[in-house]
Amino acid sequence: MKGFSSITICGRLGADPQRKEPQEHNRGQWTKARIVVNRAIPTADGFREEATWFSVIAFGYTAEALAKAKKGELVLVSGEFYSSEWQTREGEKRTTLEIKANKVGVIRNKPEDARQGESRQEPRQEYRAPIGDDIPF
């Protein structure tokens, strides 16, 4: 049995995605993006924030979806996980974390202006299950 690696992340785009679309029959298009995932690490003094950067590459329709996102937007990415090590010119070891995206979702909130114009809706009535003799069986 072959193994596989799967990862799902939710983070913010560090820059607008880079898209390449070939001239011929719209085939082979791809989009690359950098996504940062922040998390809080408990310490003796409270919490410190740690950021992990991921490179994401998407193809086809997934590339189209990723290309529509803008810098700073929250993105949910699911796909295959790869890592590779390399050295800088100064000899420092670095690791690149890359995801080949299978699914991409952009999470957008309504702007404040749109929320102010909404009328308040009445709360939904709560469903209550029948009690005692009201049960139909």
Secondary structure as GFF3:
##gff-version 3
##sequence-region A 1 137
A	DSSP	beta_strand	6	13	.	.	.	ID=ss1
A	DSSP	beta_strand	18	20	.	.	.	ID=ss2
A	DSSP	beta_strand	30	43	.	.	.	ID=ss3
A	DSSP	beta_strand	46	59	.	.	.	ID=ss4
A	DSSP	alpha_helix	60	67	.	.	.	ID=ss5
A	DSSP	beta_strand	74	87	.	.	.	ID=ss6
A	DSSP	beta_strand	93	107	.	.	.	ID=ss7
A	DSSP	alpha_helix	112	116	.	.	.	ID=ss8
A	DSSP	three_ten_helix	132	134	.	.	.	ID=ss9
###
